[in-house]
Amino acid sequence: MQITPQYRKTQHTPKINQPAFKGLMRLDPKTYAPLDSWFFRDYNTLKAAADEIKYTFPQGAEVLDYACSNGEETISLKSLLPDEKYKIIGYDTSESALKLARRGVYTVFSHWHDSFLLPEAYPNRAEQPLKTGFYRIMEETLPEPQDRLINNKKSYFNLKNRLPGFIESFFRITPDKKDEIDIRRGSIGNLDKYRSQTSKPLGAVFFRNALYQICGNDLNETLEQRKISRFSYDKKAIIEDFVDKLYSRLDRGGIFVIGDHIKDHLFLADKMTPDEETIYFKDTPFFNRLDDRHKKVPFIRLFKESPLKTALEKGNRFTPVGYSTTHLVAGGKKMTVPTIWKILK
Ligand SMILES: C[S@@+](CC[C@H](N)C(=O)[O-])C[C@H]1O[C@@H](n2cnc3c(N)ncnc32)[C@H](O)[C@@H]1O
């Protein structure tokens, strides 16, 4: 993200009465990295990406879904690309997330982003095809005792107790479709070593809402807890190395898809970032003078332009073809940001 007024402020209709609950709300017990995900997260991006893949690769393609977490993203993708000519492989590094993905049992709650999937919900016109696609792969199920531990207990009871008409349903992948959801252990850092499973082109790499975990971009935490990470990552070098690997592996016309989380777009400067490439938080459109969390840290240094955007655009290797909106947890202002990047070879 380039922090200039050219970033359009967008109109966004917030979901009604959204309680404070973040998807799965689970932390990896070893790394404490958040594993949160939910079905059809940032649907506009998912749909545009699936359409782009179908248009560019009518003969089929491989799709790598890195940072697939518990598999909800991989299932969402499969339901948007149901034809078996699209081979989707979900990868993650967290054993805890992979265990859930391999088990394939999920909860859907009322009053959440994916609550339109509940059997008794009335989806709007845009959501109806998603619900139909979802039920082609998933079915309602009764939970076994281990499935009751899928969610973080504190968040779960907080939500349940605050919402009088709270509904919770369990789903699983239908047994005849289980083989279509391919989940493996793997890091995006090894993307250059990926060997095709089929003779099809590598049409897409997803790495949504996870880049901050490989380069320590803990912006919201800094704002909310005034905590500045003790570790200093060279974000620019990490990201440039990653983009080189991506460029070497994706086939012509392929896409790279990132998340709509602010941490995929707005980056904290590190010790290595020269001053001329930085901007103070107080001088960005994200700064909210009325918010106490913001007022405490006006002089945090941020990258003027997202190092990911800079690396992708370097040498005209990628161009943005799809957008979403993002915002700071403590800010409220929504900005349009590129989430789908197409390779230009
Ligand atoms: C916040 S979750 C996002 C899940 C999903 N992509 C989404 O947007 O809903 C971040 C995930 O990234 C995974 N992750 C972190 N580093 C990774 C890496 N190097 N390669 C693959 N996955 C990674 C974590 O284990 C976690 O499951």
Ligand as a Chemical Component Dictionary entry (heavy atoms), coordinates in Angstrom:
data_LIG
# 
_chem_comp.id                   LIG 
_chem_comp.type                 NON-POLYMER 
_chem_comp.pdbx_formal_charge   0 
_chem_comp.three_letter_code    LIG 
# 
loop_
_chem_comp_atom.comp_id 
_chem_comp_atom.atom_id 
_chem_comp_atom.alt_atom_id 
_chem_comp_atom.type_symbol 
_chem_comp_atom.charge 
_chem_comp_atom.model_Cartn_x 
_chem_comp_atom.model_Cartn_y 
_chem_comp_atom.model_Cartn_z 
_chem_comp_atom.pdbx_ordinal 
LIG C1  C1  C 0  -4.211 -15.869 10.265 1  
LIG S1  S1  S 1  -4.077 -17.445 9.510  2  
LIG C2  C2  C 0  -4.782 -17.107 7.914  3  
LIG C3  C3  C 0  -5.510 -18.294 7.332  4  
LIG C4  C4  C 0  -6.142 -18.104 5.969  5  
LIG N1  N1  N 0  -5.145 -17.932 4.934  6  
LIG C5  C5  C 0  -7.114 -16.964 5.965  7  
LIG O1  O1  O 0  -6.803 -15.897 5.416  8  
LIG O2  O2  O -1 -8.208 -17.115 6.521  9  
LIG C6  C6  C 0  -2.323 -17.515 9.159  10 
LIG C7  C7  C 0  -1.815 -18.912 8.809  11 
LIG O3  O3  O 0  -0.527 -18.806 8.195  12 
LIG C8  C8  C 0  0.203  -19.978 8.500  13 
LIG N2  N2  N 0  1.610  -19.756 8.155  14 
LIG C9  C9  C 0  2.498  -18.958 8.790  15 
LIG N3  N3  N 0  3.709  -19.005 8.175  16 
LIG C10 C10 C 0  3.564  -19.834 7.110  17 
LIG C11 C11 C 0  4.462  -20.296 6.099  18 
LIG N4  N4  N 0  5.743  -19.902 6.055  19 
LIG N5  N5  N 0  3.985  -21.146 5.142  20 
LIG C12 C12 C 0  2.696  -21.561 5.187  21 
LIG N6  N6  N 0  1.805  -21.166 6.130  22 
LIG C13 C13 C 0  2.233  -20.326 7.093  23 
LIG C14 C14 C 0  -0.116 -20.143 9.981  24 
LIG O4  O4  O 0  0.203  -21.433 10.458 25 
LIG C15 C15 C 0  -1.624 -19.846 9.996  26 
LIG O5  O5  O 0  -2.370 -21.020 9.804  27 
# 
loop_
_chem_comp_bond.comp_id 
_chem_comp_bond.atom_id_1 
_chem_comp_bond.atom_id_2 
_chem_comp_bond.value_order 
_chem_comp_bond.pdbx_ordinal 
LIG C1  S1  SING 1  
LIG S1  C2  SING 2  
LIG S1  C6  SING 3  
LIG C2  C3  SING 4  
LIG C3  C4  SING 5  
LIG C4  N1  SING 6  
LIG C4  C5  SING 7  
LIG C5  O1  DOUB 8  
LIG C5  O2  SING 9  
LIG C6  C7  SING 10 
LIG C7  O3  SING 11 
LIG C7  C15 SING 12 
LIG O3  C8  SING 13 
LIG C8  N2  SING 14 
LIG C8  C14 SING 15 
LIG N2  C9  SING 16 
LIG N2  C13 SING 17 
LIG C9  N3  DOUB 18 
LIG N3  C10 SING 19 
LIG C10 C11 SING 20 
LIG C10 C13 DOUB 21 
LIG C11 N4  SING 22 
LIG C11 N5  DOUB 23 
LIG N5  C12 SING 24 
LIG C12 N6  DOUB 25 
LIG N6  C13 SING 26 
LIG C14 O4  SING 27 
LIG C14 C15 SING 28 
LIG C15 O5  SING 29 
# 
